[in-house]
Amino acid sequence: MKYLTLTALFVSPIHAALVIEETFSYDAGNLNGRNGGTGFSSGWSNTRNNPSIVETGLTAGSLASGGGTSRGNAWSGTERQIGSSLSNAGLTANGSALWFSAIFDLTNMNVANADLSLSLGTSGFFAGAFGDRENLASGEGIGITHSRARVQGVYWSDSDSDTIAERVENDSSLLIDGQGGNGNPTQALIVGRIDWGSDDNANETLTLYAPSDNLTLGSPIMAAWEIPALDQSAFDRIAIQYKDNPQVDEIRFGSTSADVLPAAIPEPSSTLLLALGALGLICRRR
């Protein structure tokens, strides 16, 4: 029994299963066509100015992270189809909750110019005209954005007769300053929770968090924000919009906060100490 207990300490799961996970663990170069990760039905498709991969991944406290990150190239964009992965998991059904997370990094960026957006929606690429660069070309979407230093909740929808899905933002309390001014971070791990309305006509709700280094959610940085009903059953892709050279990493979608906040594997010495301590307690009791 002692040995079974000790073995259990080493084989316990590191984190729950994810529906979508992209850690950008690729060799440096163009992001276009890269097809690693989980839950996708295609590779990344660059939509403007060829976003790239840099081999050094972003980290956030004890978050488990991969070995690369995605970086923008001036005003640029990319998209990737997820097909029915979320709907098959029941995470776009009316009345369900969908959690997601990503690291936004604007180190050394002039945040008066540098922006970054992550959208889950029906139209992956951002509009072509410069004045519409923060709007989806069509369709609907929901996610997070960074604009002029502030992290915001955001949704996109067609509100008039044109084909552009214009974005609507809601401020959070989190500022990301590229120079680290006034004590603000240069990067942040952001977690979102989407509560889909009870039926096709009910409002959706988006809440944002910025977890601590030990992955505690804490109080929301953006309290629950009601937005007009979206047709989330049609959401089949993820899109990223960059302005200047910000970076995004560790994109995850799942059914709980634990799914999108996997803890890093402990160092071997720490694991061994924990196991030996537990074994000592077992022996003492016997």
C-alpha positions in Angstrom: 0.0 0.0 0.0 2.9 2.4 0.7 4.3 1.9 -2.8 0.9 2.4 -4.4 0.4 5.6 -2.6 3.9 6.9 -3.5 3.4 5.9 -7.1 0.1 7.8 -7.2 1.9 11.0 -6.3 4.0 10.7 -9.5 1.3 9.7 -11.9 -1.4 12.2 -10.8 -2.5 14.2 -13.8 -0.7 17.5 -14.2 -3.8 19.3 -15.5 -7.3 18.6 -16.8 -7.9 17.9 -20.5 -8.2 20.9 -22.7 -10.5 21.3 -25.8 -8.2 23.9 -27.5 -4.6 24.5 -26.7 -2.0 26.4 -28.7 1.5 27.0 -27.1 3.2 28.0 -30.4 5.9 25.5 -29.9 7.4 25.9 -33.4 10.8 26.8 -34.8 11.3 30.5 -35.5 9.9 31.7 -38.8 6.6 32.5 -40.5 3.5 31.4 -38.5 1.6 30.6 -41.8 0.8 26.9 -42.1 1.9 25.8 -38.6 -0.4 23.2 -37.4 0.5 22.0 -33.9 -1.6 22.3 -30.8 -4.9 20.7 -29.9 -8.5 21.1 -31.1 -7.8 22.7 -34.5 -9.1 21.6 -37.9 -6.5 23.5 -40.0 -3.1 25.3 -39.7 -2.6 29.0 -39.1 -3.4 31.1 -42.1 -1.8 34.6 -42.3 -4.3 37.2 -43.4 -2.0 40.2 -43.5 1.8 41.0 -43.2 2.9 37.5 -42.1 3.0 37.3 -38.2 5.9 35.2 -37.1 7.1 32.8 -34.5 9.9 33.5 -32.1 11.4 30.5 -30.2 11.3 32.0 -26.7 7.9 31.3 -25.2 6.1 33.6 -22.7 5.7 32.5 -19.1 3.3 33.6 -16.4 3.9 32.5 -12.8 3.4 28.7 -12.5 1.5 28.4 -15.8 2.6 25.4 -17.9 4.0 26.9 -21.1 5.5 25.8 -24.4 8.6 26.9 -26.2 7.5 29.6 -28.7 5.3 32.6 -29.1 3.5 34.4 -31.9 4.6 38.0 -32.8 2.9 40.6 -34.9 4.6 42.3 -37.9 3.4 45.9 -38.1 -0.3 45.8 -38.8 -0.9 42.0 -39.3 -3.3 39.2 -38.7 -3.8 35.4 -38.7 -6.6 33.0 -38.3 -7.1 29.3 -37.6 -10.2 27.1 -37.9 -11.4 25.0 -34.9 -14.3 23.4 -36.8 -16.7 21.9 -34.3 -14.3 21.2 -31.5 -16.1 23.5 -29.0 -19.6 22.6 -30.1 -18.8 18.9 -29.9 -17.7 19.4 -26.3 -20.9 21.2 -25.5 -19.1 24.5 -24.9 -21.2 26.6 -27.3 -24.6 25.3 -26.2 -27.1 27.8 -24.7 -26.7 28.0 -21.0 -23.1 26.6 -20.9 -19.9 28.3 -19.8 -16.7 28.6 -21.8 -13.4 29.5 -20.3 -10.4 30.8 -22.2 -6.9 32.2 -21.5 -4.0 33.9 -23.3 -0.8 35.8 -22.5 -0.6 39.2 -24.0 2.9 40.8 -24.2 3.7 44.3 -25.2 7.2 44.6 -23.8 9.1 47.6 -25.4 6.0 48.5 -27.4 4.6 52.1 -27.6 1.1 51.3 -26.4 -0.2 54.5 -28.0 0.2 52.6 -31.2 0.5 48.9 -30.4 -2.7 46.9 -30.1 -3.6 43.2 -29.9 -6.9 41.3 -30.2 -8.0 37.7 -29.8 -11.3 36.7 -31.3 -13.4 33.5 -31.2 -16.0 33.8 -33.9 -17.3 33.2 -37.4 -15.0 35.4 -39.5 -11.4 34.9 -38.8 -9.7 37.8 -40.6 -9.7 41.4 -39.6 -11.0 44.0 -42.1 -8.6 45.1 -44.9 -9.1 48.9 -44.8 -6.8 50.7 -42.4 -9.6 52.5 -40.7 -11.3 49.2 -40.0 -8.2 47.3 -38.9 -9.7 46.4 -35.5 -13.0 45.1 -36.9 -13.7 41.7 -38.3 -14.4 41.5 -42.0 -17.9 40.1 -41.3 -19.8 37.8 -39.0 -19.6 37.8 -35.2 -16.9 37.3 -32.5 -16.1 37.6 -28.8 -12.8 37.9 -27.0 -10.2 40.3 -25.5 -8.3 43.2 -26.8 -5.6 45.6 -25.7 -6.0 49.2 -26.8 -3.9 52.1 -25.7 -2.5 50.2 -22.7 -5.9 48.9 -21.4 -7.1 45.4 -21.5 -10.8 45.2 -22.6 -13.5 42.7 -23.1 -14.8 42.9 -26.7 -17.4 41.6 -29.1 -17.8 42.0 -32.8 -21.2 42.1 -34.7 -22.7 43.5 -37.9 -24.7 46.5 -36.6 -25.6 48.1 -40.0 -25.9 47.3 -43.7 -22.2 47.1 -44.5 -20.2 43.9 -44.2 -17.8 45.0 -41.5 -18.4 43.5 -38.0 -17.6 46.4 -35.8 -16.1 45.9 -32.4 -17.6 47.1 -29.0 -15.3 47.2 -26.0 -15.7 47.3 -22.3 -12.8 48.5 -20.0 -11.1 46.3 -17.4 -9.0 47.6 -14.6 -5.8 46.1 -16.1 -3.2 48.2 -17.9 -0.3 46.7 -19.8 2.4 49.3 -20.3 5.2 48.4 -22.8 7.7 50.2 -20.7 6.5 49.0 -17.3 5.6 52.6 -16.2 3.7 53.4 -13.0 4.1 49.8 -11.8 2.0 48.4 -14.6 3.1 45.0 -16.1 4.5 44.7 -19.7 2.7 41.5 -20.1 -0.2 39.6 -18.5 -2.0 36.3 -18.4 -5.7 37.1 -19.1 -8.5 34.6 -18.4 -12.1 35.0 -19.7 -15.3 33.3 -18.9 -18.2 33.4 -21.3 -21.7 32.5 -20.1 -23.9 31.8 -23.1 -27.5 32.9 -22.7 -30.2 30.5 -21.9 -31.7 30.6 -25.4 -30.9 32.1 -28.8 -32.3 35.5 -27.9 -30.8 35.9 -24.4 -27.8 38.1 -23.7 -24.3 36.5 -23.3 -22.0 37.5 -20.4 -18.2 38.0 -20.5 -16.0 38.2 -17.4 -12.3 38.8 -17.3 -9.6 37.9 -14.7 -5.8 38.4 -14.4 -4.7 35.4 -12.2 -1.8 35.7 -9.7 1.5 33.9 -10.2 0.1 30.9 -8.4 -2.9 30.9 -10.8 -5.5 32.1 -8.3 -8.2 33.8 -10.3 -9.0 36.5 -7.6 -11.5 39.2 -8.2 -12.5 40.0 -11.8 -10.6 42.8 -13.6 -13.8 43.2 -15.6 -17.0 42.4 -13.9 -19.7 40.4 -15.7 -20.6 42.3 -18.8 -23.8 41.5 -20.7 -23.6 41.7 -24.4 -26.3 41.2 -27.1 -27.1 37.6 -28.2 -24.6 36.1 -30.5 -24.9 33.0 -32.7 -22.1 31.1 -31.0 -23.2 27.8 -32.5 -21.5 29.0 -35.7 -18.2 30.0 -34.1 -15.6 27.9 -35.9 -12.3 29.8 -35.8 -9.8 31.9 -33.8 -8.3 35.1 -35.1 -5.5 37.3 -33.9 -4.9 41.0 -34.8 -1.7 42.7 -34.1 -0.6 46.3 -34.5 3.2 46.8 -34.3 5.0 43.8 -32.8 3.1 42.6 -29.7 3.2 38.9 -28.8 0.5 36.4 -27.8 1.0 33.0 -26.3 -0.6 30.1 -24.4 -4.1 30.2 -25.9 -6.5 27.7 -24.3 -10.2 27.0 -24.2 -12.0 24.7 -21.8 -15.0 24.1 -19.6 -13.4 25.3 -16.3 -10.8 27.7 -15.1 -8.6 24.8 -14.2 -8.6 23.6 -17.8 -7.1 26.8 -19.1 -4.7 27.4 -16.2 -2.6 24.2 -16.1 0.1 24.3 -13.4 3.7 23.8 -14.3 5.3 20.5 -13.5 7.2 20.7 -10.2 11.0 20.5 -10.2 12.2 16.9 -9.6 13.6 17.9 -6.2 10.3 19.4 -5.1 8.4 16.4 -6.3 10.7 14.0 -4.5 10.4 16.0 -1.2 6.6 15.9 -1.4 6.6 12.2 -2.1 9.0 11.4 0.7 7.1 13.5 3.1 3.8 11.8 2.2 5.5 8.4 2.5 6.8 9.4 6.0 3.3 10.2 7.1 2.0 6.9 5.9 4.8 5.0 7.7 4.2 6.9 10.8 0.5 6.1 10.8 1.2 2.4 10.2 
